[in-house]
Amino acid sequence: MPSSVKSRIFDRLFTTKEVGKGTGLGLAIARQIVVETHGGTLDVESTLGQGTEIHHSYSYFR
């Protein structure tokens, strides 16, 4: 994905879909749950023309 998209993918209401096809809430909600609620991280690895991976991690303490 282009860096201009990568820098915005977790923004609320951001979508690359045409009007009426996407709400732009999916990754924003994922970020809220993983990062804000559980203190985890979301990392994005993307190679233009090849694909994108989003990794999530959590710290676990007993």
C-alpha positions in Angstrom: 0.0 0.0 0.0 1.2 3.5 -0.6 2.7 5.4 2.4 -0.1 8.0 2.1 -2.6 5.2 2.8 -0.5 3.4 5.4 -0.2 6.5 7.5 -4.0 6.8 7.7 -5.4 3.2 7.9 -6.2 3.5 11.6 -8.0 6.8 11.3 -11.7 6.8 12.0 -13.8 7.1 8.8 -10.8 6.5 6.5 -11.5 4.2 3.6 -10.1 3.4 0.2 -13.4 2.1 -1.1 -15.8 4.0 -3.2 -18.6 6.1 -1.7 -21.2 3.9 -0.1 -19.0 0.7 0.0 -17.0 1.2 3.2 -17.5 2.9 6.6 -13.9 3.3 7.5 -14.5 2.0 11.0 -12.9 -1.5 11.0 -9.3 -0.8 11.7 -10.1 2.3 13.8 -12.2 0.0 16.1 -9.4 -2.7 16.0 -6.9 0.0 17.2 -9.2 1.2 19.9 -9.7 -2.4 21.3 -6.1 -3.6 20.9 -4.1 -0.4 21.8 -6.4 1.8 24.0 -8.4 -0.9 25.8 -5.8 -3.7 26.2 -2.5 -1.8 25.9 -1.3 -3.9 23.0 0.3 -2.8 19.7 -0.7 -3.0 16.0 2.2 -3.0 13.5 1.8 -2.7 9.7 4.2 -4.3 7.2 3.4 -3.5 3.6 5.2 -4.0 0.3 3.6 -2.1 -2.6 2.2 -4.5 -5.1 2.8 -7.6 -2.9 0.6 -7.3 0.1 0.1 -6.0 3.6 0.2 -7.7 7.0 -1.1 -6.3 10.3 0.4 -7.8 13.4 -1.1 -7.4 16.8 0.5 -8.2 20.2 -0.4 -8.1 23.8 1.5 -8.2 27.0 0.3 -10.8 29.4 1.0 -10.5 33.1 -0.3 -12.8 35.8 
